[in-house]
Amino acid sequence: MNNFRIAKIIIVFLSLSYLSVSFLRNYNSPENIEKRCILKFENDFKNNLGTSHKEWNQILDLADNNYLKCMGIPQY
């Protein structure tokens, strides 16, 4: 009985470890990182009709900088 309990604990631990590693590998894949960054960029990029040209350029610069930071690309 005691050996069966230890075996169950080991199996559960190994299963959770495997699932954690596979989730992190999938979550940190380049395709998924790019998708998340593009969604963040689109949210920053929303156009308000009442903004001036100068404000709109600042919004674009901020969105661009946030996208580059999200992708891990060094900024100038």
QUIUR-V125066 format. One line per field, one symbol per residue. burial: # if it has 16 or more other C-alpha atoms within 10 Angstrom, else .. A space follows every 50 residues. Layout:
# QUIUR-V125066
burial=???
This chain:
# QUIUR-V125066
burial=....................................#...#..##..... .....#..##..#.###..##.....
